Amino acid sequence: MKKLMTLALAAGMLFGAATGASAIDFKAKGQWLFGFGLANTSLTSKENNLKSNDADTFSAVQRIRMQLDAVASESLSGTLYFEIGNQRWGQNSSGAALGADGNGNQGPHSGIKVKRAYLDWLVPQTDLKLRMGIQGVTLPNKAGGSAVLDSDVAGVTASYTFNENVALTALWARPFNDNYQGFGRDKYDHTNYLDNMDLFSLILDLKFDGVQATPWVMYGLAGRNAWNTLGAANDGAPAWTMQPYGRVSVLPNSWNDGSYVYGSMFWAGLPVAITLWDPLNIEFDINYGYVESHARFDSRKWYSGGNWIRQRGNTQRSGWLAKALVEYKMDWGVPGIFGWYASGDDGNVKNGSERMPSIAPYGNFTSFMGDGNLGWWLNDYNTSYAGTWGLGLQIRDMSFIEDLKHTFRVAYWGGTNSPSMAKYMTTSFAWNNNTIEGPYLTTNDGLLEFNLVNTYQIYENLQLNFELGYVVNMIDRDTWKHTAYNNEQFSKQDMWKAQLVFAYSF
C-alpha cells in the first residue's frame, strides 16, 4: 500500500506541475492485461509424481503499465513508465486478509516499479538526438527476435540521420553495477568492487527501395565480480546467460579463482529484410558473440563408477547463430517458413563453451518455447536459440470473420550440443523454463511445438487473445540418465498451455 501511495503522489506531483508550466504537454498511455490459463510449463517431473516446479496448473494474473510523456517541444521531452507487474490473484504478499492487494512480488517481472525513465532531447542547431536514462534497448534483429539483448537498461543513446538512406546510432549501457555483496577473501573481493558491466554499441541503419540492412557491433567490459553477483537486469535476465555453462554443476567457491580485473565481450549482427518482391517477404539474421575467459572452475562429472569426479573447466564462451523467415502475403493470411541453426558445445569443458552468449534474449519465432505472444505470466521460455536448430511452418493473421484473426505454427526444435555434455548437467537446470536461454538440447534430443493463437478485437482498444500450445517432449532419456548428480531421479513429460488474455491499450 505504501508503494501505491508513493506512485499516486508522484503522479500527482507531475500533473500538478502541469498547472504552473502550461508550456508542457502531458500525454498518457498504457495497457491493462488480465490473463487466465491452464498450463504445465515443465519438461520434467520427479519419479514420485510430484512436479519439478511449484507452479499451479491454473493461474489468474494481471499486469498494468502506465506511461507519462512530458513534452516541451519536438526537441525536448521526458518519459516516466510505471509497471505493476504479474499480480497473481489470491496471493497475499503484504498481509492483506483476502490476498487481493499484495505488492506483486511474485517473480522477476512483478512488483510496483519504474520500468523506464528517460529524457529525449535534440542537440541545439543539429539533428543529433540523445536519450538518457532507463530505456528499452533492443539490438537490431529480423526473423525471430533478438537473440542477444532486448530489455530495459540504463544508458545513453545517440542517433543521427544523415539522409533517408543512412542513419547511425551509438549506445552506452550499464546493465549491472553495485550488486556484489563481497566476501573479503582476497584484495579484489569487496562489496560492490569490480562488479560493473558496460556495453558500447554502434548501429548502422541502411534503407533502400525494398531492402533494409542494419549491421551492428557491441563491445563490452565486465568486472571480475560482475559474474559472481548472478544479478538481474530490470526484467530479470540472469547474468549467467553470458557464462559458458550456466547449468553445469559447479562446485562451491570455484568462480573466484580468476586473476583478471576486467574481461572483454563482443557481439556482431547483420539483420536484413527484403521486400523488393512484395508480397514476398524475406528476412535473415546472422549473429556472433564472444566472452573472454575470466576464470577456471571445478565441475562435477558423472562416471561409470556411480559417483562424480572433478573436471577443470574454462569460462570462455563464443558461438554463432543464423536464422531466417520467408513468407508470402495473401488475401486470407500469410503462410511462411522459418528456421535457425546455432553452434553448440563440443563436449569438452576445458576449452570453454561453443554456444553464443547473450545478455537478455527475446527469441519469438513461436509462442511457447519463444515468447512471441502474450505469455508473460506462464513462464514461457525467452530463448536465445543457443545450442539448438529448428524448422517451422506457420500461417499467420488468417481472417475469415471481421475482427477475428488466427495464427497457427508447428516447429521442430533440435539440439547442436554434444551428448557427452549431459554428464556435467542436472536435468532440473538443463530443462528449466526460468533459465532465460531455453532448454539445453543435445544432438540426441528434440521437441515438437504446436501453437494456435486467436485474436478478437472486441473494441478499438480492447482485444481478446486465446492461445493453445503443446510441446511434445522427445528428449532422449538414455542421454540424460547419467547426469552430474547421478542419483537424480526424473521422468520427462510434455508441456501444454491454454490461456485467455484480455488486453486494454490506450
C-alpha positions in Angstrom: 0.0 0.0 0.0 2.9 2.4 0.7 4.2 1.8 -2.8 0.8 2.6 -4.2 0.6 5.8 -2.2 4.1 6.7 -3.4 3.1 6.1 -7.0 -0.1 8.2 -6.6 1.9 11.0 -5.0 4.5 11.0 -7.8 1.8 11.1 -10.4 0.0 13.9 -8.6 3.2 16.0 -8.4 3.7 15.5 -12.1 0.2 16.5 -13.0 0.4 19.4 -10.5 3.5 20.7 -12.3 1.4 21.0 -15.4 -0.7 23.7 -13.8 2.3 26.0 -13.3 4.1 25.2 -16.6 1.5 25.4 -19.3 4.1 25.0 -22.0 4.5 21.4 -21.1 2.1 19.0 -22.9 1.4 15.8 -20.8 0.5 12.7 -22.8 -0.5 9.4 -21.1 -0.8 5.9 -22.5 -0.8 2.4 -21.0 -2.0 -1.1 -21.0 -4.0 -3.5 -18.8 -3.5 -7.2 -19.2 -5.7 -9.8 -17.5 -4.7 -13.4 -18.0 -6.4 -16.7 -17.1 -4.7 -20.0 -18.0 -4.2 -23.7 -17.5 -0.7 -24.9 -18.1 2.1 -27.3 -17.4 5.4 -25.5 -18.3 7.9 -28.1 -17.1 9.6 -30.7 -19.3 10.3 -32.9 -16.3 8.5 -34.4 -13.4 10.0 -36.3 -10.4 9.7 -40.0 -10.0 7.4 -39.6 -7.1 4.9 -38.0 -9.5 5.4 -34.5 -8.0 6.0 -31.7 -10.3 9.6 -30.5 -10.7 8.3 -26.9 -10.3 5.8 -25.5 -7.8 3.5 -23.6 -10.2 -0.2 -24.1 -10.1 -1.9 -25.7 -13.1 -4.4 -22.8 -13.1 -3.4 -19.1 -12.7 -5.1 -15.8 -12.9 -2.7 -12.8 -13.2 -2.9 -9.2 -14.1 -0.3 -6.6 -15.2 -0.7 -2.8 -15.6 1.7 -0.4 -17.4 1.3 3.4 -17.4 3.5 5.8 -19.4 3.5 9.5 -18.9 5.3 11.7 -21.5 6.1 15.4 -20.6 6.6 17.0 -24.0 8.0 20.6 -24.0 8.6 20.6 -27.8 9.7 18.4 -30.6 13.3 18.9 -29.3 12.7 18.0 -25.6 10.6 15.5 -23.7 10.7 13.3 -20.7 9.1 9.8 -20.2 8.2 8.0 -17.0 6.9 4.5 -17.3 5.5 2.6 -14.3 4.6 -1.1 -14.1 2.5 -3.0 -11.6 3.6 -6.5 -12.8 2.3 -10.0 -12.5 -0.1 -9.7 -9.6 -1.3 -13.2 -9.1 -4.9 -13.2 -7.9 -5.3 -14.5 -4.4 -1.7 -14.4 -3.4 -1.1 -12.3 -0.4 2.4 -10.8 -0.1 1.6 -7.8 2.1 -0.6 -9.1 4.9 -3.9 -8.4 3.3 -6.6 -10.7 4.7 -8.0 -11.8 1.3 -4.8 -11.8 -0.6 -6.1 -9.4 -3.2 -3.9 -6.3 -2.8 -0.4 -7.7 -2.4 2.6 -5.8 -3.7 3.1 -8.2 -6.6 6.4 -9.6 -5.6 5.9 -12.9 -7.5 8.7 -13.1 -10.0 11.3 -11.0 -11.9 8.6 -9.0 -13.8 6.4 -8.4 -10.8 6.0 -5.6 -8.2 5.5 -1.9 -8.5 8.5 -0.4 -10.2 9.7 2.3 -12.6 10.1 0.3 -15.8 11.6 3.2 -17.8 12.6 6.8 -17.0 14.4 8.8 -19.7 15.0 12.2 -21.3 14.8 12.8 -25.0 16.5 15.9 -26.4 17.9 17.3 -29.6 21.3 19.0 -29.5 20.7 22.6 -30.5 21.3 23.6 -34.1 21.9 19.9 -35.0 20.0 16.7 -35.9 21.7 14.7 -33.2 19.1 13.0 -30.9 20.0 11.9 -27.4 18.2 9.6 -25.0 19.4 9.4 -21.4 18.1 7.1 -18.6 16.5 3.8 -18.1 15.2 2.9 -21.6 14.2 0.0 -23.7 17.2 -1.3 -25.7 16.7 -3.9 -28.5 19.6 -4.7 -30.7 18.7 -4.8 -34.4 17.1 -8.1 -35.4 15.0 -9.8 -38.0 13.4 -13.2 -38.3 12.6 -14.4 -34.8 13.5 -11.5 -32.4 16.8 -10.6 -30.7 19.0 -13.4 -29.6 21.3 -11.1 -27.7 19.6 -8.1 -25.9 16.0 -7.0 -25.7 15.4 -5.4 -22.3 15.2 -2.2 -20.2 18.6 -0.9 -19.3 20.2 2.3 -18.0 22.3 4.1 -20.6 22.7 6.8 -23.2 21.7 6.5 -26.8 22.8 9.0 -29.6 21.3 8.8 -33.1 21.9 10.8 -36.2 20.1 10.6 -39.6 22.4 11.5 -42.5 19.7 11.2 -45.1 16.7 9.0 -46.0 19.0 6.0 -46.6 21.6 6.2 -43.8 21.4 6.6 -40.0 23.9 5.9 -37.2 23.2 5.1 -33.6 25.7 4.8 -30.7 24.9 3.3 -27.3 26.5 3.1 -23.9 24.6 0.9 -21.4 25.3 -0.3 -17.9 23.2 -3.4 -17.2 25.0 -4.4 -13.9 26.7 -2.5 -11.2 26.9 -2.4 -7.4 25.2 -5.8 -6.9 28.1 -7.8 -5.5 28.0 -8.4 -1.7 31.6 -9.3 -1.3 33.2 -11.9 1.0 36.7 -10.4 1.7 38.6 -13.5 0.6 41.2 -11.5 -1.4 42.1 -8.0 -2.3 39.5 -7.9 -5.1 36.7 -9.4 -3.1 34.9 -6.5 -1.5 31.4 -5.2 -1.6 30.4 -3.5 -4.9 34.0 -3.8 -6.2 34.7 -4.7 -9.8 31.1 -5.8 -10.3 30.1 -3.4 -13.2 29.4 -4.3 -16.8 29.5 -1.7 -19.5 28.3 -2.2 -23.2 29.2 0.0 -26.1 27.4 -0.4 -29.4 27.4 1.1 -32.9 24.4 0.5 -35.2 24.3 1.5 -38.9 20.8 1.6 -40.4 20.7 1.3 -44.2 17.4 1.7 -46.1 16.9 1.4 -49.8 14.0 0.5 -52.0 12.8 -3.0 -50.9 15.9 -3.7 -48.8 16.9 -2.8 -45.3 20.2 -3.9 -43.6 21.2 -2.9 -40.1 24.8 -4.1 -39.3 25.8 -3.6 -35.7 28.7 -4.4 -33.3 28.8 -4.3 -29.5 31.9 -4.4 -27.2 31.6 -4.9 -23.5 33.7 -5.0 -20.4 32.8 -7.0 -17.3 34.4 -6.7 -13.9 35.6 -9.8 -12.2 32.8 -9.7 -9.6 30.0 -9.0 -12.1 29.9 -12.7 -12.8 29.6 -13.6 -9.1 26.5 -11.5 -8.4 24.3 -13.6 -10.8 22.2 -10.4 -10.6 19.3 -9.4 -12.8 18.6 -6.7 -15.3 15.4 -4.8 -15.0 13.3 -7.6 -16.5 15.0 -10.4 -14.6 17.6 -11.6 -17.1 20.3 -13.5 -15.2 23.9 -12.5 -15.7 24.9 -16.1 -16.3 23.4 -16.1 -19.8 26.9 -14.9 -20.7 28.5 -17.6 -18.6 29.8 -20.6 -20.6 27.8 -23.2 -18.6 25.0 -21.6 -16.6 23.7 -25.1 -16.0 26.8 -27.1 -15.4 27.1 -28.5 -11.9 29.7 -26.2 -10.4 31.4 -27.0 -7.2 31.2 -24.3 -4.4 33.7 -21.4 -4.3 35.2 -22.2 -7.8 34.2 -19.0 -9.5 36.6 -16.7 -7.7 39.9 -18.1 -8.9 40.3 -15.8 -11.9 43.2 -13.4 -11.9 42.0 -10.8 -14.3 40.3 -7.5 -13.3 38.1 -6.8 -16.4 37.2 -9.2 -19.2 36.2 -8.4 -22.8 32.9 -9.3 -24.6 32.0 -8.8 -28.2 28.9 -9.3 -30.4 28.1 -8.6 -34.0 25.0 -8.9 -36.1 23.7 -8.5 -39.6 19.9 -8.4 -39.9 18.4 -8.0 -43.4 14.9 -7.6 -44.7 13.9 -7.8 -48.4 10.5 -6.7 -49.5 11.6 -6.0 -53.1 9.3 -8.7 -54.4 6.2 -7.8 -52.4 4.0 -9.6 -51.4 7.0 -11.9 -50.8 8.9 -11.1 -47.6 12.4 -12.4 -46.9 14.3 -11.9 -43.6 17.5 -13.3 -42.3 19.8 -12.5 -39.3 23.4 -13.6 -38.6 24.9 -13.2 -35.1 28.2 -13.9 -33.4 29.2 -13.5 -29.8 32.3 -13.9 -27.6 33.0 -13.7 -23.9 36.6 -13.8 -22.7 37.7 -16.5 -20.3 37.6 -14.9 -16.9 38.3 -17.9 -14.6 38.6 -21.6 -14.3 36.1 -23.7 -12.4 35.6 -27.2 -10.9 32.6 -29.0 -12.2 31.0 -32.3 -11.4 31.1 -35.1 -14.0 29.3 -38.4 -13.7 31.4 -41.5 -14.3 30.6 -45.2 -14.6 31.6 -46.0 -11.1 28.4 -44.4 -9.9 30.0 -41.3 -8.5 31.3 -38.0 -9.7 34.8 -36.6 -10.2 36.1 -33.0 -10.5 36.6 -31.7 -14.0 38.5 -28.4 -14.6 36.6 -26.1 -16.9 37.2 -22.9 -18.9 34.7 -20.0 -18.7 35.3 -18.7 -22.3 32.2 -18.7 -24.4 31.8 -18.0 -28.1 29.4 -19.0 -30.8 27.2 -18.0 -33.7 23.6 -18.1 -34.9 21.8 -17.8 -38.3 18.0 -17.5 -38.6 15.6 -16.8 -41.5 12.0 -16.3 -42.4 10.3 -16.4 -45.8 6.6 -15.6 -46.1 4.0 -14.7 -48.8 1.1 -12.4 -48.1 -2.3 -13.5 -49.4 -5.8 -12.2 -49.0 -6.8 -14.7 -46.3 -3.5 -14.9 -44.4 0.3 -15.0 -44.6 1.9 -18.5 -45.0 5.6 -18.8 -44.2 8.5 -21.0 -43.3 11.2 -20.2 -40.7 14.3 -21.8 -39.3 17.6 -21.3 -37.5 20.9 -23.0 -36.7 23.1 -22.2 -33.7 26.5 -23.5 -32.8 26.7 -26.0 -29.8 29.1 -27.3 -27.2 31.7 -29.8 -28.3 31.6 -31.8 -25.1 35.0 -30.5 -23.7 34.6 -28.1 -20.8 38.4 -27.4 -20.8 38.1 -25.3 -23.9 35.0 -23.3 -22.9 31.6 -23.3 -24.5 30.8 -23.1 -28.2 27.3 -21.6 -27.7 26.6 -18.0 -28.5 26.4 -15.9 -25.3 23.6 -13.5 -24.7 22.5 -10.8 -22.1 18.7 -10.6 -22.2 17.5 -12.5 -25.3 13.9 -12.5 -26.6 13.6 -15.0 -29.4 10.0 -15.1 -30.6 9.6 -17.4 -33.6 7.0 -19.4 -31.6 4.8 -18.6 -28.6 5.7 -21.3 -26.2 9.4 -22.1 -26.4 9.9 -18.4 -27.5 7.5 -15.8 -26.2 6.1 -14.4 -29.5 2.7 -13.9 -27.9 1.2 -12.8 -24.5 2.8 -15.5 -22.4 4.4 -13.1 -19.9 2.9 -14.9 -16.9 3.1 -18.6 -17.7 6.9 -18.7 -17.5 7.4 -19.3 -21.2 10.9 -19.6 -22.5 12.6 -16.4 -23.7 15.1 -18.2 -25.8 18.4 -17.2 -27.3 18.4 -20.3 -29.6 21.9 -21.1 -28.3 22.8 -24.7 -28.9 19.7 -25.5 -30.9 18.4 -25.7 -34.5 14.9 -25.6 -35.7 12.5 -25.6 -38.7 8.9 -24.4 -38.6 5.8 -23.7 -40.7 3.2 -21.0 -40.0 0.2 -19.3 -41.3 -0.3 -16.0 -39.5 -3.1 -13.5 -39.5 -5.7 -15.8 -41.1 -9.1 -14.0 -41.1 -12.4 -15.3 -42.2 -14.6 -13.2 -39.9 -14.2 -9.5 -39.4 -12.0 -8.5 -36.3 -11.0 -12.2 -35.8 -7.5 -13.5 -36.7 -5.8 -16.8 -36.3 -2.1 -17.8 -36.3 -1.0 -21.5 -36.5 2.6 -22.7 -36.1 4.3 -26.0 -35.9 8.1 -26.1 -35.3 10.7 -28.8 -34.5 13.5 -28.0 -32.1 16.7 -30.0 -32.2 20.0 -29.7 -30.3 23.5 -29.0 -31.5 25.3 -29.7 -28.2 27.4 -32.9 -27.7 25.5 -35.6 -25.8 28.5 -36.0 -23.6 27.7 -32.6 -22.0 24.8 -34.3 -20.2 27.4 -35.8 -17.8 28.1 -32.2 -16.5 24.4 -31.2 -16.2 21.4 -31.6 -14.0 18.1 -32.0 -15.7 16.4 -29.6 -13.3 18.7 -26.8 -14.7 19.1 -28.1 -18.3 15.3 -28.0 -19.0 14.2 -25.4 -16.5 12.0 -22.8 -18.2 13.3 -20.0 -16.0 16.8 -20.2 -17.4 16.0 -17.5 -20.0 18.1 -19.1 -22.8 15.7 -22.0 -23.4 16.3 -25.7 -22.8 19.7 -27.4 -23.2 19.3 -29.9 -26.1 21.9 -32.3 -27.3 22.1 -33.8 -30.8 20.0 -36.8 -29.5 17.2 -34.6 -28.2 14.2 -33.0 -29.9 10.9 -31.0 -29.2 7.9 -30.6 -31.4 5.8 -27.5 -30.7 2.3 -26.6 -31.8 0.7 -23.1 -31.4 -2.7 -21.8 -32.2 -3.3 -18.1 -31.4 -6.7 -16.5 -31.9 -7.2 -12.7 -31.6 -10.5 -10.9 -31.5 -10.8 -7.2 -31.5 -13.8 -6.5 -29.2 -13.4 -2.8 -29.3 -10.8 -0.5 -30.8 -8.8 -0.6 -27.6 -9.9 -3.9 -26.2 -8.5 -7.2 -27.5 -9.2 -10.8 -26.6 -6.4 -13.3 -27.1 -6.9 -17.1 -26.8 -4.0 -19.4 -27.2 -3.4 -23.1 -27.3 0.1 -24.6 -27.2 1.6 -28.0 -26.9 5.2 -29.3 -26.9 5.9 -33.0 -27.5 9.0 -33.9 -25.4 11.4 -36.1 -27.5 14.4 -35.6 -25.2 16.5 -38.8 -25.2 16.1 -40.5 -21.8 19.3 -42.6 -22.2 21.4 -39.5 -22.8 20.3 -37.9 -19.6 20.1 -40.8 -17.3 23.6 -40.2 -16.0 23.9 -36.5 -15.1 26.2 -34.7 -12.8 24.1 -35.8 -9.9 23.8 -39.5 -10.9 21.2 -40.2 -8.2 18.8 -37.5 -9.7 15.5 -39.2 -10.4 13.2 -37.7 -13.0 10.8 -38.5 -15.8 10.2 -36.4 -18.9 6.7 -35.0 -19.7 5.1 -32.9 -22.5 4.3 -29.2 -21.9 1.0 -27.6 -22.7 -1.0 -24.4 -22.1 -4.4 -22.9 -22.7 -4.5 -19.2 -21.9 -7.1 -16.4 -22.2 -5.8 -12.8 -22.1 -7.8 -9.5 -22.2 -5.7 -6.6 -23.3 -6.9 -3.0 -22.9 -4.5 -0.5 -24.6 -4.8 3.3 -24.9 
